[in-house]
């Protein structure tokens, strides 16, 4: 299978995972809100990273082997890391506030 097709399917699955309640099915809207914030921040981070790397590759002359983020897979994994980082930070902050209030 083509690498771009694998990246597209992975991105679609990753977004569906964060937009739906596949990971927590108790009806808690707070976790859905956390996932939506994480998914949108990951998308924004990915677009900004892609634009910056394209601009950098266009104006800085590298060999073909030295291009910054030449693969879409690397940007995909950076987006996934950003989403998981934001989601984990939100959950940690909520649990810390819950423990502090009790």
N, CA, C and O atoms as CSV, one atom per row, in Angstrom:
chain,resi,resn,atom,element,x,y,z
A,1,UNK,N,N,0.843,-1.174,0.000
A,1,UNK,CA,C,0.000,0.000,0.000
A,1,UNK,C,C,0.890,1.239,0.000
A,1,UNK,O,O,1.991,1.224,0.551
A,2,UNK,N,N,0.422,2.268,-0.598
A,2,UNK,CA,C,1.175,3.509,-0.707
A,2,UNK,C,C,1.319,4.177,0.666
A,2,UNK,O,O,0.417,4.099,1.500
A,3,UNK,N,N,2.452,4.826,0.885
A,3,UNK,CA,C,2.698,5.474,2.183
A,3,UNK,C,C,1.714,6.614,2.436
A,3,UNK,O,O,1.310,6.845,3.576
A,4,UNK,N,N,1.327,7.324,1.377
A,4,UNK,CA,C,0.366,8.422,1.561
A,4,UNK,C,C,-1.013,7.884,1.945
A,4,UNK,O,O,-1.727,8.504,2.733
A,5,UNK,N,N,-1.380,6.744,1.393
A,5,UNK,CA,C,-2.669,6.144,1.755
A,5,UNK,C,C,-2.656,5.681,3.204
A,5,UNK,O,O,-3.642,5.851,3.921
A,6,UNK,N,N,-1.547,5.096,3.636
A,6,UNK,CA,C,-1.433,4.663,5.033
A,6,UNK,C,C,-1.498,5.862,5.969
A,6,UNK,O,O,-2.161,5.813,7.005
A,7,UNK,N,N,-0.803,6.945,5.597
A,7,UNK,CA,C,-0.829,8.154,6.426
A,7,UNK,C,C,-2.232,8.745,6.481
A,7,UNK,O,O,-2.670,9.195,7.540
A,8,UNK,N,N,-2.937,8.750,5.364
A,8,UNK,CA,C,-4.296,9.304,5.338
A,8,UNK,C,C,-5.254,8.473,6.183
A,8,UNK,O,O,-6.069,9.023,6.925
A,9,UNK,N,N,-5.158,7.154,6.072
A,9,UNK,CA,C,-6.027,6.286,6.873
A,9,UNK,C,C,-5.702,6.433,8.356
A,9,UNK,O,O,-6.603,6.459,9.193
A,10,UNK,N,N,-4.417,6.528,8.678
A,10,UNK,CA,C,-4.026,6.702,10.079
A,10,UNK,C,C,-4.528,8.029,10.626
A,10,UNK,O,O,-5.017,8.092,11.754
A,11,UNK,N,N,-4.411,9.091,9.833
A,11,UNK,CA,C,-4.885,10.405,10.271
A,11,UNK,C,C,-6.390,10.396,10.476
A,11,UNK,O,O,-6.887,10.945,11.458
A,12,UNK,N,N,-7.112,9.781,9.562
A,12,UNK,CA,C,-8.566,9.707,9.696
A,12,UNK,C,C,-8.962,8.916,10.938
A,12,UNK,O,O,-9.859,9.326,11.675
A,13,UNK,N,N,-8.301,7.790,11.174
A,13,UNK,CA,C,-8.587,7.000,12.371
A,13,UNK,C,C,-8.249,7.741,13.646
A,13,UNK,O,O,-8.976,7.658,14.636
A,14,UNK,N,N,-7.133,8.474,13.617
A,14,UNK,CA,C,-6.718,9.236,14.789
A,14,UNK,C,C,-7.733,10.337,15.099
A,14,UNK,O,O,-8.078,10.552,16.260
A,15,UNK,N,N,-8.208,11.030,14.073
A,15,UNK,CA,C,-9.195,12.084,14.294
A,15,UNK,C,C,-10.523,11.507,14.768
A,15,UNK,O,O,-11.172,12.081,15.642
A,16,UNK,N,N,-10.932,10.371,14.196
A,16,UNK,CA,C,-12.180,9.755,14.646
A,16,UNK,C,C,-12.074,9.293,16.094
A,16,UNK,O,O,-13.047,9.363,16.844
A,17,UNK,N,N,-10.902,8.825,16.483
A,17,UNK,CA,C,-10.702,8.401,17.867
A,17,UNK,C,C,-10.861,9.571,18.821
A,17,UNK,O,O,-11.443,9.421,19.895
A,18,UNK,N,N,-10.350,10.732,18.442
A,18,UNK,CA,C,-10.428,11.877,19.335
A,18,UNK,C,C,-11.763,12.615,19.235
A,18,UNK,O,O,-12.152,13.297,20.183
A,19,UNK,N,N,-12.470,12.497,18.117
A,19,UNK,CA,C,-13.750,13.179,17.988
A,19,UNK,C,C,-14.902,12.387,18.589
A,19,UNK,O,O,-15.929,12.970,18.937
A,20,UNK,N,N,-14.758,11.086,18.717
A,20,UNK,CA,C,-15.844,10.259,19.239
A,20,UNK,C,C,-15.525,9.815,20.654
A,20,UNK,O,O,-14.515,10.210,21.237
A,21,UNK,N,N,-16.399,8.992,21.189
A,21,UNK,CA,C,-16.217,8.526,22.568
A,21,UNK,C,C,-15.759,7.079,22.594
A,21,UNK,O,O,-16.227,6.300,23.425
A,22,UNK,N,N,-14.862,6.707,21.711
A,22,UNK,CA,C,-14.397,5.326,21.684
A,22,UNK,C,C,-13.580,4.987,22.917
A,22,UNK,O,O,-13.583,3.836,23.355
A,23,UNK,N,N,-12.884,5.955,23.484
A,23,UNK,CA,C,-11.985,5.650,24.587
A,23,UNK,C,C,-12.678,5.695,25.936
A,23,UNK,O,O,-12.204,5.069,26.884
A,24,UNK,N,N,-13.775,6.409,26.053
A,24,UNK,CA,C,-14.481,6.502,27.333
A,24,UNK,C,C,-15.969,6.567,27.017
A,24,UNK,O,O,-16.411,7.490,26.333
A,25,UNK,N,N,-16.731,5.627,27.491
A,25,UNK,CA,C,-18.130,5.516,27.100
A,25,UNK,C,C,-19.059,5.647,28.302
A,25,UNK,O,O,-20.028,4.898,28.421
A,26,UNK,N,N,-18.770,6.590,29.190
A,26,UNK,CA,C,-19.647,6.764,30.346
A,26,UNK,C,C,-20.508,8.021,30.230
A,26,UNK,O,O,-21.199,8.380,31.184
A,27,UNK,N,N,-20.479,8.688,29.091
A,27,UNK,CA,C,-21.307,9.859,28.894
A,27,UNK,C,C,-20.733,11.129,29.472
A,27,UNK,O,O,-21.445,12.128,29.575
A,28,UNK,N,N,-19.490,11.125,29.847
A,28,UNK,CA,C,-18.870,12.297,30.451
A,28,UNK,C,C,-18.442,13.261,29.350
A,28,UNK,O,O,-17.566,12.942,28.546
A,29,UNK,N,N,-19.053,14.425,29.315
A,29,UNK,CA,C,-18.769,15.401,28.263
A,29,UNK,C,C,-17.418,16.082,28.438
A,29,UNK,O,O,-16.884,16.647,27.484
A,30,UNK,N,N,-16.866,16.034,29.634
A,30,UNK,CA,C,-15.580,16.679,29.872
A,30,UNK,C,C,-14.488,16.015,29.035
A,30,UNK,O,O,-13.647,16.701,28.455
A,31,UNK,N,N,-14.498,14.683,28.970
A,31,UNK,CA,C,-13.478,13.982,28.198
A,31,UNK,C,C,-13.653,14.225,26.703
A,31,UNK,O,O,-12.665,14.310,25.973
A,32,UNK,N,N,-14.899,14.340,26.238
A,32,UNK,CA,C,-15.133,14.675,24.836
A,32,UNK,C,C,-14.586,16.059,24.534
A,32,UNK,O,O,-13.980,16.272,23.484
A,33,UNK,N,N,-14.793,16.997,25.440
A,33,UNK,CA,C,-14.256,18.343,25.266
A,33,UNK,C,C,-12.736,18.321,25.227
A,33,UNK,O,O,-12.125,19.019,24.418
A,34,UNK,N,N,-12.126,17.528,26.091
A,34,UNK,CA,C,-10.663,17.409,26.092
A,34,UNK,C,C,-10.153,16.843,24.774
A,34,UNK,O,O,-9.152,17.313,24.234
A,35,UNK,N,N,-10.853,15.821,24.252
A,35,UNK,CA,C,-10.421,15.217,22.987
A,35,UNK,C,C,-10.581,16.180,21.827
A,35,UNK,O,O,-9.730,16.227,20.940
A,36,UNK,N,N,-11.666,16.952,21.821
A,36,UNK,CA,C,-11.852,17.924,20.743
A,36,UNK,C,C,-10.769,18.994,20.768
A,36,UNK,O,O,-10.229,19.355,19.723
A,37,UNK,N,N,-10.449,19.500,21.949
A,37,UNK,CA,C,-9.383,20.496,22.070
A,37,UNK,C,C,-8.057,19.903,21.613
A,37,UNK,O,O,-7.294,20.563,20.910
A,38,UNK,N,N,-7.778,18.666,22.004
A,38,UNK,CA,C,-6.523,18.019,21.613
A,38,UNK,C,C,-6.460,17.793,20.107
A,38,UNK,O,O,-5.410,17.992,19.497
A,39,UNK,N,N,-7.571,17.379,19.500
A,39,UNK,CA,C,-7.577,17.127,18.059
A,39,UNK,C,C,-7.387,18.413,17.276
A,39,UNK,O,O,-6.613,18.445,16.320
A,40,UNK,N,N,-8.078,19.466,17.664
A,40,UNK,CA,C,-7.925,20.728,16.944
A,40,UNK,C,C,-6.539,21.329,17.139
A,40,UNK,O,O,-5.984,21.903,16.201
A,41,UNK,N,N,-5.975,21.211,18.321
A,41,UNK,CA,C,-4.618,21.728,18.521
A,41,UNK,C,C,-3.611,20.906,17.730
A,41,UNK,O,O,-2.634,21.454,17.221
A,42,UNK,N,N,-3.834,19.595,17.618
A,42,UNK,CA,C,-2.964,18.763,16.794
A,42,UNK,C,C,-3.052,19.116,15.325
A,42,UNK,O,O,-2.037,19.142,14.630
A,43,UNK,N,N,-4.266,19.391,14.840
A,43,UNK,CA,C,-4.421,19.813,13.450
A,43,UNK,C,C,-3.729,21.142,13.183
A,43,UNK,O,O,-3.034,21.295,12.178
A,44,UNK,N,N,-3.918,22.091,14.074
A,44,UNK,CA,C,-3.274,23.396,13.908
A,44,UNK,C,C,-1.760,23.246,13.955
A,44,UNK,O,O,-1.051,23.853,13.152
A,45,UNK,N,N,-1.261,22.441,14.891
A,45,UNK,CA,C,0.176,22.195,14.996
A,45,UNK,C,C,0.715,21.545,13.723
A,45,UNK,O,O,1.784,21.919,13.241
A,46,UNK,N,N,-0.018,20.575,13.176
A,46,UNK,CA,C,0.415,19.908,11.950
A,46,UNK,C,C,0.447,20.832,10.755
A,46,UNK,O,O,1.387,20.789,9.962
A,47,UNK,N,N,-0.574,21.674,10.613
A,47,UNK,CA,C,-0.608,22.618,9.493
A,47,UNK,C,C,0.522,23.632,9.608
A,47,UNK,O,O,1.192,23.933,8.620
A,48,UNK,N,N,0.735,24.156,10.803
A,48,UNK,CA,C,1.817,25.127,11.000
A,48,UNK,C,C,3.172,24.474,10.737
A,48,UNK,O,O,4.035,25.081,10.103
A,49,UNK,N,N,3.370,23.252,11.213
A,49,UNK,CA,C,4.628,22.543,10.971
A,49,UNK,C,C,4.843,22.300,9.489
A,49,UNK,O,O,5.957,22.457,8.989
A,50,UNK,N,N,3.781,21.915,8.777
A,50,UNK,CA,C,3.896,21.671,7.342
A,50,UNK,C,C,4.230,22.951,6.588
A,50,UNK,O,O,5.081,22.938,5.699
A,51,UNK,N,N,3.572,24.057,6.928
A,51,UNK,CA,C,3.837,25.328,6.246
A,51,UNK,C,C,5.257,25.804,6.520
A,51,UNK,O,O,5.950,26.248,5.605
A,52,UNK,N,N,5.695,25.714,7.770
A,52,UNK,CA,C,7.052,26.155,8.111
A,52,UNK,C,C,8.094,25.281,7.425
A,52,UNK,O,O,9.086,25.794,6.907
A,53,UNK,N,N,7.881,23.965,7.415
A,53,UNK,CA,C,8.865,23.089,6.771
A,53,UNK,C,C,8.884,23.294,5.261
A,53,UNK,O,O,9.950,23.229,4.648
A,54,UNK,N,N,7.723,23.542,4.646
A,54,UNK,CA,C,7.685,23.821,3.216
A,54,UNK,C,C,8.385,25.128,2.903
A,54,UNK,O,O,9.148,25.212,1.941
A,55,UNK,N,N,8.132,26.141,3.703
A,55,UNK,CA,C,8.797,27.429,3.505
A,55,UNK,C,C,10.305,27.291,3.695
A,55,UNK,O,O,11.088,27.839,2.919
A,56,UNK,N,N,10.699,26.566,4.719
A,56,UNK,CA,C,12.123,26.378,4.992
A,56,UNK,C,C,12.795,25.599,3.868
A,56,UNK,O,O,13.906,25.938,3.460
A,57,UNK,N,N,12.132,24.555,3.361
A,57,UNK,CA,C,12.702,23.768,2.266
A,57,UNK,C,C,12.725,24.542,0.959
A,57,UNK,O,O,13.580,24.292,0.110
A,58,UNK,N,N,11.796,25.481,0.782
A,58,UNK,CA,C,11.759,26.249,-0.458
A,58,UNK,C,C,12.858,27.300,-0.512
A,58,UNK,O,O,13.396,27.569,-1.586
A,59,UNK,N,N,13.197,27.891,0.608
A,59,UNK,CA,C,14.151,28.993,0.597
A,59,UNK,C,C,15.550,28.622,1.062
A,59,UNK,O,O,16.494,29.376,0.825
A,60,UNK,N,N,15.702,27.498,1.706
A,60,UNK,CA,C,17.022,27.033,2.117
A,60,UNK,C,C,17.377,25.857,1.220
A,60,UNK,O,O,16.616,24.896,1.105
A,61,UNK,N,N,18.507,25.943,0.606
A,61,UNK,CA,C,18.884,24.933,-0.384
A,61,UNK,C,C,19.576,23.758,0.291
A,61,UNK,O,O,20.725,23.854,0.721
A,62,UNK,N,N,18.857,22.659,0.373
A,62,UNK,CA,C,19.371,21.405,0.897
A,62,UNK,C,C,19.430,20.398,-0.243
A,62,UNK,O,O,18.823,20.589,-1.297
A,63,UNK,N,N,20.161,19.342,-0.012
A,63,UNK,CA,C,20.063,18.200,-0.914
A,63,UNK,C,C,18.709,17.543,-0.685
A,63,UNK,O,O,18.033,17.820,0.305
A,64,UNK,N,N,18.325,16.681,-1.601
A,64,UNK,CA,C,17.032,16.000,-1.455
A,64,UNK,C,C,16.983,15.130,-0.209
A,64,UNK,O,O,15.910,14.921,0.358
A,65,UNK,N,N,18.125,14.623,0.223
A,65,UNK,CA,C,18.154,13.764,1.396
A,65,UNK,C,C,18.063,14.550,2.695
A,65,UNK,O,O,17.747,13.978,3.738
A,66,UNK,N,N,18.330,15.834,2.653
A,66,UNK,CA,C,18.402,16.635,3.868
A,66,UNK,C,C,17.163,17.489,4.108
A,66,UNK,O,O,17.184,18.362,4.975
A,67,UNK,N,N,16.092,17.261,3.369
A,67,UNK,CA,C,14.909,18.094,3.536
A,67,UNK,C,C,14.308,17.902,4.922
A,67,UNK,O,O,14.293,16.800,5.468
A,68,UNK,N,N,13.820,18.989,5.465
A,68,UNK,CA,C,13.201,18.974,6.784
A,68,UNK,C,C,11.770,18.464,6.659
A,68,UNK,O,O,10.982,19.031,5.902
A,69,UNK,N,N,11.422,17.413,7.383
A,69,UNK,CA,C,10.086,16.808,7.360
A,69,UNK,C,C,9.640,16.493,5.937
A,69,UNK,O,O,8.534,16.854,5.535
A,70,UNK,N,N,10.492,15.826,5.184
A,70,UNK,CA,C,10.143,15.498,3.806
A,70,UNK,C,C,9.027,14.462,3.738
A,70,UNK,O,O,8.328,14.368,2.729
A,71,UNK,N,N,8.859,13.704,4.776
A,71,UNK,CA,C,7.841,12.659,4.793
A,71,UNK,C,C,6.603,13.149,5.535
A,71,UNK,O,O,6.699,13.813,6.567
A,72,UNK,N,N,5.455,12.811,4.995
A,72,UNK,CA,C,4.213,13.172,5.685
A,72,UNK,C,C,4.013,12.312,6.932
A,72,UNK,O,O,3.267,12.689,7.835
A,73,UNK,N,N,4.676,11.162,6.980
A,73,UNK,CA,C,4.567,10.292,8.151
A,73,UNK,C,C,5.159,10.972,9.382
A,73,UNK,O,O,4.622,10.836,10.482
A,74,UNK,N,N,6.260,11.701,9.208
A,74,UNK,CA,C,6.868,12.376,10.361
A,74,UNK,C,C,5.951,13.466,10.901
A,74,UNK,O,O,5.852,13.647,12.114
A,75,UNK,N,N,5.281,14.192,10.014
A,75,UNK,CA,C,4.333,15.214,10.467
A,75,UNK,C,C,3.137,14.556,11.149
A,75,UNK,O,O,2.613,15.085,12.129
A,76,UNK,N,N,2.704,13.406,10.636
A,76,UNK,CA,C,1.593,12.677,11.244
A,76,UNK,C,C,1.922,12.262,12.670
A,76,UNK,O,O,1.095,12.416,13.569
A,77,UNK,N,N,3.117,11.739,12.880
A,77,UNK,CA,C,3.492,11.325,14.230
A,77,UNK,C,C,3.690,12.528,15.156
A,77,UNK,O,O,3.423,12.434,16.354
A,78,UNK,N,N,4.153,13.650,14.615
A,78,UNK,CA,C,4.257,14.857,15.439
A,78,UNK,C,C,2.877,15.348,15.852
A,78,UNK,O,O,2.693,15.807,16.980
A,79,UNK,N,N,1.895,15.253,14.936
A,79,UNK,CA,C,0.527,15.631,15.282
A,79,UNK,C,C,-0.036,14.713,16.360
A,79,UNK,O,O,-0.692,15.173,17.294
A,80,UNK,N,N,0.220,13.415,16.228
A,80,UNK,CA,C,-0.252,12.459,17.230
A,80,UNK,C,C,0.366,12.746,18.590
A,80,UNK,O,O,-0.324,12.708,19.609
A,81,UNK,N,N,1.663,13.034,18.612
A,81,UNK,CA,C,2.328,13.366,19.869
A,81,UNK,C,C,1.725,14.630,20.476
A,81,UNK,O,O,1.510,14.690,21.687
A,82,UNK,N,N,1.451,15.641,19.651
A,82,UNK,CA,C,0.859,16.885,20.144
A,82,UNK,C,C,-0.527,16.623,20.730
A,82,UNK,O,O,-0.864,17.149,21.791
A,83,UNK,N,N,-1.331,15.807,20.038
A,83,UNK,CA,C,-2.671,15.498,20.542
A,83,UNK,C,C,-2.615,14.768,21.880
A,83,UNK,O,O,-3.340,15.112,22.813
A,84,UNK,N,N,-1.760,13.770,21.967
A,84,UNK,CA,C,-1.655,13.013,23.217
A,84,UNK,C,C,-1.101,13.872,24.347
A,84,UNK,O,O,-1.512,13.722,25.498
A,85,UNK,N,N,-0.180,14.762,24.030
A,85,UNK,CA,C,0.388,15.654,25.039
A,85,UNK,C,C,-0.672,16.612,25.578
A,85,UNK,O,O,-0.782,16.787,26.791
A,86,UNK,N,N,-1.446,17.228,24.702
A,86,UNK,CA,C,-2.497,18.164,25.127
A,86,UNK,C,C,-3.581,17.422,25.908
A,86,UNK,O,O,-4.026,17.900,26.952
A,87,UNK,N,N,-4.009,16.259,25.413
A,87,UNK,CA,C,-5.047,15.492,26.097
A,87,UNK,C,C,-4.581,15.048,27.479
A,87,UNK,O,O,-5.328,15.155,28.451
A,88,UNK,N,N,-3.365,14.555,27.568
A,88,UNK,CA,C,-2.823,14.135,28.861
A,88,UNK,C,C,-2.692,15.293,29.828
A,88,UNK,O,O,-2.955,15.141,31.021
A,89,UNK,N,N,-2.285,16.458,29.322
A,89,UNK,CA,C,-2.180,17.640,30.175
A,89,UNK,C,C,-3.527,18.080,30.716
A,89,UNK,O,O,-3.641,18.463,31.880
A,90,UNK,N,N,-4.553,18.026,29.867
A,90,UNK,CA,C,-5.903,18.406,30.308
A,90,UNK,C,C,-6.437,17.432,31.361
A,90,UNK,O,O,-7.014,17.856,32.362
A,91,UNK,N,N,-6.247,16.137,31.137
A,91,UNK,CA,C,-6.727,15.141,32.099
A,91,UNK,C,C,-5.972,15.270,33.416
A,91,UNK,O,O,-6.577,15.182,34.485
A,92,UNK,N,N,-4.666,15.477,33.354
A,92,UNK,CA,C,-3.867,15.633,34.572
A,92,UNK,C,C,-4.318,16.859,35.362
A,92,UNK,O,O,-4.438,16.808,36.586
A,93,UNK,N,N,-4.568,17.963,34.653
A,93,UNK,CA,C,-5.007,19.182,35.330
A,93,UNK,C,C,-6.383,18.989,35.968
A,93,UNK,O,O,-6.627,19.466,37.076
A,94,UNK,N,N,-7.285,18.290,35.269
A,94,UNK,CA,C,-8.623,18.049,35.825
A,94,UNK,C,C,-8.563,17.142,37.051
A,94,UNK,O,O,-9.262,17.386,38.034
A,95,UNK,N,N,-7.737,16.101,37.003
A,95,UNK,CA,C,-7.619,15.210,38.160
A,95,UNK,C,C,-6.963,15.915,39.334
A,95,UNK,O,O,-7.310,15.658,40.486
A,96,UNK,N,N,-6.022,16.797,39.052
A,96,UNK,CA,C,-5.372,17.552,40.118
A,96,UNK,C,C,-6.370,18.503,40.780
A,96,UNK,O,O,-6.373,18.637,42.004
A,97,UNK,N,N,-7.220,19.168,39.981
A,97,UNK,CA,C,-8.242,20.051,40.543
A,97,UNK,C,C,-9.271,19.253,41.338
A,97,UNK,O,O,-9.735,19.714,42.381
A,98,UNK,N,N,-9.632,18.065,40.861
A,98,UNK,CA,C,-10.593,17.231,41.570
A,98,UNK,C,C,-10.028,16.771,42.909
A,98,UNK,O,O,-10.738,16.759,43.914
A,99,UNK,N,N,-8.771,16.400,42.924
A,99,UNK,CA,C,-8.131,15.966,44.170
A,99,UNK,C,C,-7.986,17.143,45.133
A,99,UNK,O,O,-8.110,16.976,46.347
A,100,UNK,N,N,-7.724,18.334,44.588
A,100,UNK,CA,C,-7.568,19.524,45.427
A,100,UNK,C,C,-8.898,19.930,46.049
A,100,UNK,O,O,-8.928,20.392,47.189
A,101,UNK,N,N,-10.010,19.763,45.311
A,101,UNK,CA,C,-11.329,20.146,45.824
A,101,UNK,C,C,-11.862,19.160,46.853
A,101,UNK,O,O,-12.701,19.533,47.674
A,102,UNK,N,N,-11.408,17.929,46.835
A,102,UNK,CA,C,-11.900,16.928,47.801
A,102,UNK,C,C,-11.216,17.012,49.104
A,102,UNK,O,O,-11.521,16.238,50.012
